[in-house]
Amino acid sequence: MNLNKLTPYMFLGPAIVILAAALLYPIGYMIYASFLDWNPSQYIGEAEWVGLRNYGNLAEDASFHESMWVTLKFASIVVVLEMVIGVGLALLLDRNIRGMSLLRTIFILPMMIAPIVVGLMWRYMYHPTVGIFNRTLKDWGLEPVPWLSDSWWAFTSVVIADIWQWTPFIFILALAALQSLPRSALEAARIDGASEWQQVLYIKIPLMMPVLIVTCLLRLIDAFKVLEVILVMTNGGPGLATEILALRIARTASEFRELGVAATMSNYLLILLLILTFGMFFYNKAVEARAARVQQRAEEDVK
């Protein structure tokens, strides 16, 4: 074989080996562990092989179903709200006015804070007696809110904390997408007499959609794995109101000492994320094709 044809594979070889060692081996190890009745006091080779028993037990486990439902509900709500707020802020701040650079910097500060610190900060603000929210309500003559002791309010509280921390991530990527839009398409829309809202709905959003879909996917994957903030704020309580699947996996492995069951839960989560990833990947391909057609028509109008 020609040496020139082998050269790309020689450069890719080390990366492929590292990828296999750092990614494929741990995943294979986790899949294998899910077929075992394994606890931390044993070597994995000493664990009993139970086949699909862990999968069958989880399929009938009401607590696992509740954690899965909380995870789906939490991820759906926070991602939708973060996308709406983040894209809205990007559209609002895509202007050349004095002080805008400083304002953009302030907006991205929350995502720079460690999740543990975010959890502690919001936990203290939600404190029933000395927290700033209930103190403010008391000053206004209103009744205090059981932020972390009531099921509905606890779930709402962790949603608010997540939105506060991760909306800047959506904002940054949406703003970058806005500023990279082809000027020709926007100019064609202005020439045709399109209003600001019409430009947003029919030009900017369609052209931004490929970036927004990838951004949504990244945030969705991260929302399914969030752990530290909820662990610090509520530890999954009250009851199972805020126990997302990542937290249940951690508790199953550390508190209940059931490593095989925890691995099985991780596989369920992996399968769910793979379904979402491939679904959004194919949808993104269709949207990219549509955005290309929109841009092409706009350029033809300018000509």
N, C-alpha and C positions, 0 to 999 in steps of 0.2 A: 504493500500500500504506500502511496505517496506520503512522504514525511509532512508535507504541508497540510494534508488532510488530517493527520494525527495531532497536529499542534493544538487545535482548539480543545481536543479531548484531554491532552496532557495538562493544559491549564485548568480545565474543569475538574480533573481528577481529585486534587486535594480538597476542593470545596465539597465534592460529592461524598468523599470519605468522612469529612467533618460533619456534614449534614446527616449522614446515616448514623454516625455515632451519637450525635447530640439530639436527634429527633426521632429517627425510626426505632432505635434500640429502646428508649424509655417508653414509647407507645406500645411496642411489642411486649415489653415487660409488664406494662399495665394490663394489657389484654390477657396475658397469661395468668396474672395474679387474680383476675376476675373469675377464673374457674377454680379457685382454691378456697378452702376454709383456713385462712391464714391470720395469725395474730402476731403482734410485735415480739413475743417471746420466742418465736420460732424462726429458723432459717427458712427461706422460701422453699428449699428442697424438702423440708420436713412437713410442710403443710399438706393437708388432705385434699386430694382432687375430688371436687364435687360437681364438675361439669357445668351445666346450665342452671344449677339450683339457685345461685345468687340472683340470676336474672329473673327466674320465676318468682322468687320471694319478693323482689322489689316490684314486680308487676302487680302484686297483690297488696303491697304495703301502703296503707292510707297516708302515713306520715311522709313517705317519699312522694306520693302524688301531690300532697299539699305543698311540699317544698318546690316541686316542679311547677305547680300552678303559680306560686308566689314569684318564682323566677321569671316565668313568662310574663306575668302581669307587670312586674317591676321593670323588666327590660323594655317592654312595649311602651309603657307610659313615659319613662325617662327619655328614651330615644326620640319618640315623637315630639315631646315638648322641647327637648334640646335642639332638635333640628329646626323646629319652627322659630324658637327664640334666637338661635345662632344665625340662621339665614336672615332673619329679620334684622338683627343687629348689623350684619354685614352689609345689607342693602342700605341701611340707615347711615352707616359710617363710611360708605364708599364715596367720600366727598373730600375735596381739598379745601379745608377750612383750618384756621389757626387752632393749635392745640390738639388736633386730631391724633397725631402720633402718640402723645402722652395718654390720651383717652384710650387708644387701642392697647397700649401697654398695661394700663390699669385693668382692662377687661380680662387679660390673660393671666393675671396674678394667681387666681384660685387654683388653676391646674398645676402651678409650680409647687404647691404645698403638699407635703407627704400625706397620704390617705389616713394614717394613724392620727396625725395632727388635726386633720379635717374632722375626723370622728370625735375626737376629744373636744374640739372647739364647739361643734354643734351640740354635743351632749350637754356641755355646760350652759350653752344658750337656751337649751330646752329644759333646763332644771326647773322643777315645779315651783320652787320658792325664790331662788336667787337668780334664775335665768332671766336674760334681758327681755324675752318675749312675754313671759307672765308678769314680770314687773311692769312692763309697758301697759299690758292689759289692765292691771290693777290700778295704775295711774289714771287710766281712762274710765275707770269705774266698771270694768267688765270682769266677768268670771274667768279664773285661770283655766288654761286648757291642759288636759293630761297628755302632753306631747308624746311621751314615751311609755306611758302605762296603759293606754287604751289601744286596742288593736288597730282601729282605723286611723287614729292620729299617729301611731308609731310608724305605720306604713307610709303615710303622707309625709312624715318628718324625714325619713330616709330618702324619699323621692326628692324632696326639696334640697337636701344636702347634696345629692348626686347632681342635680340640675345646676346648682351653684358652682360645683367644682368643674364639671365637664362641658358646660355650654361654651366656654372659651375655645375648646378644641374644635367644635363645629364652626364657631365664628372665624377662627384663623383660616381654616381650609376653605370655607365659603368665600371669605374676603379675597383669598388668593385666586380662587376660581373666577370671581367677578373681575378682578383686575387683569386677568389674562384673556378676557373675552375679546374676540376680534372687533376692532373699532368699526370695521366696514359694515357689520351687521347692525350695530347700534345706529350708525349714521344713516343707513338705508331706512330704518324704522322712523327716524326723525324726519327724514325727507318725505316719507309717506304720511306724516302727520300723526304718528302714534303718540299717545300721552305717556306719562311716566309709568302709570300702572300697566298700560298695554305693553310697554317695553319690558317690564318686569315679568308679566305673565306669559308673553308670547315670544320673547327673545332671550332675556337673561336666564330665566329659570330653565327653559329647554336646553340652552347651551351649557348651563352649569350642571345639568342632571347627571352626566357620567361621573363627575367629581363628587357630587352629593351622594350618589348611590354608594360609591366606595367609602366615603366618610361615614355614612349611615351603617354600612356593614362593619367597619372597624369599631365604631362605638357600640354596635349591637353585640359583637363578640365580647367586648370588654365588659359590657353591662351584665352579661351572663356569668362573668367570672368575678364580679366585684365581691370583696370579702372584708377588707380591713375596716372600712367606714361603718358597715352594719355590725360587725363584730364588736367594735368599741361602743357604738351608740346603743344598741339594743340586745346584742348577743342572740339575735334571732327571735326575741320575745316582743311583746307578751305572748305566751303560748308559742305558736308557730307563725305568727302574723308577719314576721319579717325574716324568717329563716329561708334564705335562698339556697339553691342547691350547692353552691360552693361552700357555704357555711356548714351545711349538713354533711358534706363529704369530709370536711376537716374534723368535725365532731365525731363522725363515725370512726375515723382512723385514730384519733387521739384519745377521746373519752370512752368510746365503746370498744376500742381495740379490735375492730373488725376490718382488717386491711383488704381482704378479698371483696367484701361488700362495698367498701369505699372505692376500690378500683372499678367495680361494676357500675357504680353511680357515675364515675368519671367517664366511662365508656358511653353511657346513655347521654351525658352532656356533650361528649365529642360527636356522637352521631347527630344530635340535634343541631350543633353548630355547623357540621358539614352539610346538612340539608339546607340550612339558611344560606351558607356561603355559595353553594352551587346554584341555588335558586336565584340569588341576587346577581351572580356572575352572568348567567344567561340573560337575565333581565337587563343588565348593564350593557351587554352587547347590542341588544335591540335598541336601547336608548341612544347609544353612541351612533348607531346608523341613522336614527331619526335626527339627532343633533347635527350630523354631517349634512343631511339634506336641507335642514333649516339654514345652516351657514351658506351652503351652495346657492340656495335661492336668494339669500340676502345679497351675496356678492354679484349675482346676475342682475339684481335690481339696480345695484350701484352702477354697473356697466351700462 
